[in-house]
Amino acid sequence: MGLLSVFFLLNCGYTAFCQAPLPDAPPNQSPAAQQTTPAAQDAPQRPALDVTPGSPAIKQKDLWDGTGYFHPFVRMPKYILQDQKAIWTSPFHTNKKDAKFWAIFGTVTVALVATDKWTVKQLPNSSSQVSVSTWASRFGAAYTLIPASAGFYFLGTARHKDRLRETGLISFETLIDSNVVVEAIKLVADRARPFESNGKGRFEDSPGGRLNSGFPSGHAISTWALASVIAHQYPHPRIIPILAYGLAGTVVVARVGARKHFPGDVVAGSAMGWFIGDYVYGRRHNGILDKPTIAQKILDHISLGAEIQQ
């Protein structure tokens, strides 16, 4: 296979989240649920890419006072199928405007893959490096990210916070999409990890089998997907996206330090994960949650401090 096939898979992954035509939102969806009304300070970010809104993860009937804990999950299998269709058919629908995104990250990934063997040799590769990095990479493991997503959802439901609840639902969908994509690519890539096959990092050469392929990094794609969702939902205060991306970046560095992945593996996974989070948020976010509350509207018309002195 080699690098050309991997590059084609990157094309599939990256362009999936640029612009993939999916069915429009159901006609019975309320107009308020389809629009995005910018709030004063805590309004979530719009997706960086041009994503057509679809059926929201949280519908009007799913707000905390309208249904139970588990009802919104009933629609998720259908949403996952829609997402996967968009992902794997996206190379046939990508326009020139959006193609630049996968071209940039695809080129960077190919360059890193070509130099991976030399790069990892520049690290100390000591036992302490591997030990500390292995510990830090636990933040990107499934046993960390899944409970975190569940925490958003159940805490939001218990505290009647619909944005928290939606964050949990979108996170679950994003993590499922990410893992489907990464496992499919691993089956084709079958790349040896740094501690395997004399550290050559060849494709179709993993002694542990195709499911153990090092390319792309599962920790990276999952962590960056979740960080993307959180950063879109809570852009203010700025510390929230900084912490989200900082933690994701820590996991990426840790996976290389633990000698579980080459730099090309984690960069490919990080880029695909961010785009998946951006895409799913754009498709599933319910704009009605962006409407400012009555208290916010009142506070917007109150002047304090220097303006009062004038």
Order of alpha helices (4+ residues) and beta strands (2+ residues): alpha-alpha-alpha-alpha-alpha-alpha-alpha-alpha-alpha-alpha-alpha-alpha
